[in-house]
């Protein structure tokens, strides 16, 4: 069937993101036109509680409760979503995911650096060795994903980046447990991502509607283990920070180190914002430290008009993880 077919021109690709944590399960379903790649549209948003003690960090303690929460959030899908071939992604706690960014030339000086194809097949043994080192587990116990990020030349030498390899590794048992529980609920997982980077993907998408393309900005995600921050220019991550961390005395110092004296156009914030109270911080404090307007992430601007969605969830910054996971599916 040709792409000029009117039926195909109206077809949409659907994808779901599921964030399961101590507070419960959150489901976001997005769609996008297959042809023409129009704007991403929010199709469905739902949440369900998870029994206390069902999760212990990254480990699933009560699989029945886990499966029940999945049944609950998927049980009331609209007909169009339920009938679609949903690409589903699920989050892993950031604490269970080990991320390493290594310069390509340092990881393997003689393996694939000059590979113009972009495939870099010769890097695999070096990537697995680095994943073992970072995670402290043998490679047979790890699930590893990686990709090569090409060099980013810019007019500002401080913001230029050489080609590097981003490696993500987690204990295979955490990944397999989620795949098995999803299968018990009748769901096939296509991807698993860590919470912080899924939230960053959502904030990048939202920032594209708020900022000019070359304007520097800051993304912050507040999770169970603390605050993750990224300083971005032209959609490239220039610096990353975590708090609490030994190198930062407090969150103010961490934020100032993140921007390194540069001015951000705005700050996108997502996650469990109530946790900021634990370090006596507010969104207004973030704006004062960084000298920029603070915009909490919301799903609302991406909603369609066909059906009402829960207002509390539409404006809940904690939905960024599920939104970012669903973006992974519609973008492939």
Secondary structure, DSSP 4 states (H G I P E B T S, - for coil): --TT-HHHHT-EEEEEEEEEETTEEEEEEEEEESSS----EEEEEEEE---TTSEETTEES-HHHHHHHHHHHHTT--HHHHHS--EEEEEE-GGGEEEEEEEHHHH-TTSSTT-TTS--GGGHHHHHHHHHHHHTS-GGGEEEEEEEEPPB--SSTTT-B--EEEEEEEEHHHHHHHHHHHHHTT--EEEEEEHHHHHHHHHHHHHTTTS-TT--EEEEEEETTEEEEEEEETTEEEEEEEES-TT-SSHHHHHHHHHTTPPPSEEEEEE-GGGGGGGT--HHHHHHHHTSEEEE--SGGGB-SSS---HHHHT-GGGHHHHHHHHHHHT-
